[in-house]
């Protein structure tokens, strides 16, 4: 099964993400959302019980979640973007930050990329000291799984289109050691896209794509998982570009663009 055509792959390299509508059935989203509602401790029919802007729920591996992340269309897309044999199958969908309509600041809306591995002296509990390197060690893709319908007012994740190229260039000088997330330059004037769509939509994002949460200004709570796709082997950046995976090709483009810009200064 082919999930992505050549134009979609090219947009992934240039923009840093691809949107797959109906990547998993709405029925699975409904089943999973019922489990998540139960664990929030809130009443889905009584907004008076929605007292916090965000509730973070732990790793979910029940049937609806395992099935949602392992549909044939998603496996085909993973093969296309990361390369056959380049990723590890998931048995769960990780954590869910459930966002509720609220005037309160959720306190987690900064632009960032997700860290992948701890440094030699990183405190285990200090996630901001975890690192990311130009080889995207420990992370093949960032994925956004919509388990509810998400409109523009429903706290959709914000995406800086094309920012993965800038981040690749910024990471290149640090080599395999990488840089701590707190020290990574996340400034960007790239245009913003919103991760909206119907339940069952999945955004497959380059691991270097800058993204951010935002307050919920709508009426219906937003349920979304954001697990990584884990790599099965180190990422290869050298060799003919046509032999590279789209994830690697984008990194090399960003790295080389930075190098060319420095040479002209």
N, C-alpha and C positions, 0 to 999 in steps of 0.2 A: 504494500500500500504506500503510495506517495502522498505525503502530507503537504509538501511545499514545492512550488514550481520555481523556475530559475529567477523570475522577477522577485518573488518573495525572499529568496535567499540573498539576492543582491540588496534588497532593502534592509535585511537584517545586518549585513555587513556595513551599510552606510548609516542606518538609523539606530541600530543596536537592539532592535526587538522585532518580533513578528506576532501578530494577533491571530489566534485560532478560535473562531466561533464554533460552538458545538463540539469542542474537543472531548467532552464527556457528557453523558446524557443528563438532562435536567432532573430526571427522576433520582439520579444519584445525588445531585445537589440537594434535592428536597430531603432525602433520607439523612444525608450528612448534617444538614442544617438542624434537623430535629434533635440529633444527638448534641450538637453544639449549644442549642438553646437550653437544653436540660442542664448542661454543665455551666452555663453562665449564672444560673440561679435566678434568672429574670423571667418574667412572664411575657411571652411574645405578644399577648393581647392587652397588656397594661403598661403604657409608657411611663407611668409613675414609678415602675420598678427599674427603669433604665437610669440609674443614678450616677454612672461613671461614663466618661467619654470613650474609654477603651477598656476592654477586659481581655487579657491574654490567656489563652488556653493552651495546654500542653500538647505533646505529640499525639497524633491520631492515626491509628493503624486499623480501625475497624473496616469491615467489608466495603462500605461505600467509598471510603478514602483510598484504600488499596486499589480498588477497581478504577477509580477516577484517574489515578496517576499512571495506570498501565493500559490505557486504551491503545489499539493498534495505530491510530492516527498520531498519537503522541510518541509512541516508540519509533515510528517512521520519521517523525520530525527530529527526534533526538539523533537518530542515525545521520540525518541530512546535515544537521548543524554541528554536531560534535564528532561524528564519524562512527561507523559500525565498530563495536567493540571498545569504543572510547568512553563509555559511560556505564555507571552501575545502576541496575534496576532499583527502584524504591519500593519499600514495603509499607510506607506511611506517607502522610502529607505534612508532617512537622507540626509546628504551632500555628494557631489562628489568632491574630489580633482582631477581635470583634469590635467594630466602631459604632457608637451610638450617637444619635442626634444630641448635640450638647453645645452650650455656649462656653463651657469650660475648656481651657487650653489643654490638649492631651499631653503636651510636653515632649513629643517625639517626632516633630515635623521637620527636622533638619535634613539637608541633602547629604547623601552618603552612598558609598558602595559597601557591600557586605564583606566583612573580613573572612579569611579562609583558614588561617593557621596561627598558632601562638608563636611568639618569638622565644628565643632561648631563655629569657628571664621574665616572660609575661606572667603576671598573676592570673591564675585560672579564672577568677571572677571578674577580671577587668577586661571586658570585651573590647574597649577602645584601644587596648594595647595589643590586640591581635593584629595580624598583618595580612597584607595582600602583595603579591609580586607580579611581575610582568608575564610570568608563565601561568598565572591564575591557578597556582597550586591549591588543591583542595576544593575547587569549584569549577564545574563545567558550564552551568547555566544558572541564572536566577529565574524562577518561575512564579507566576502569579495566577492562582486558581480561584476563579470567581464562583462562590457557592451561593450567592444571591445576585439578583439583578442590581447593577451598579450604574447609576446615572451621574451626571456632572456634580450634583449636590450631595452625593452619597459617600463622600470621602474617598474618591478614586485615587489610587496611587499616582503621584505626579512623576513624569519621566522627562529627563532632559535628552531630547532627540539628538543622537550623534555624539553624546558626551563620552561614550566609551572610547572613542578615538583619542580624545584629549587625555583621558585617564591613562591609556596605554602609553602615551608619550611621557607623561609625568612619572610613571613607574619604571620606565626603561633604565634610567641611570642607577637605580637601586639594585638591579640584577635579581638574583635568586633570594637574597636576604629580604627584599621588599621593604615596606614601610608600614609603620603602625597606622591604623585607621585615623587616630586623632591627629596625625601629622600629615595626612594626605590632603593636598589642595583640592577642594571640591567647588571652587568658584567656577561659574559657567554662565555665559550669556546665550547658550543654546536654547532653541524654542522648546516649549513645554507641551507634552501630550498627556492625556489622561487615560488611565486604564479602566475604561468603561466597557459595559457589555452585559449580555444576559447571563444568567447562571449557566455554567457549563463552558464559558469562555476561558481560555488560557492564554496568557502572554508569556512567550519564551523570550527571555532577555539575555543579552550579553552580560557576563559577570562583572564587567567594568562600568555598566550603565549607571549613571547617577539617577537616584530616585528618592522620593520623599513621601511621607504620609501628609495628611492635612486634616483639619477639623471637619466634622460631619455637619453639614448645614441642611440636610434633607429631612426625611420623615421615617425612613425605613432602615434599620440597622444593616450594616454591611458585614458580610461574612466572606473572608478571603484567606487562603493559605499562601505562604510565600517560601516554599522549600527550595533548597538548592538541588540541582542535579549534580551528583558527585562524579568525578572523573575516574576512569579505570586505569589510566596510564598518564604519564607526563605529557604535557602539550608540546608539540613540535612547531617551532616558528621558522625554521630554516628550510631551504629547498625551494623548488619551483612553486610559485604561489598557487598554481592550479592543483597542486598536490596537497595543499593544506585544507584543514576543515575551515568552514566559514568563521568559527570563533577565532581560530588562529590567524586567518587572513586579515580579520579586522584589527587584531592586536598589531600585526606587522605593519599594516597601513598606518595606524596611529603612531607607532614607534618611528617609522621612516619619515612621516610628515614632520614630526618634531625635529628629527635630525636635519632635514632639509631646511627647515625654518631657521635653525641655529646657524647653519652654514651661510645663510644670506644676511645674517645680522652683522 
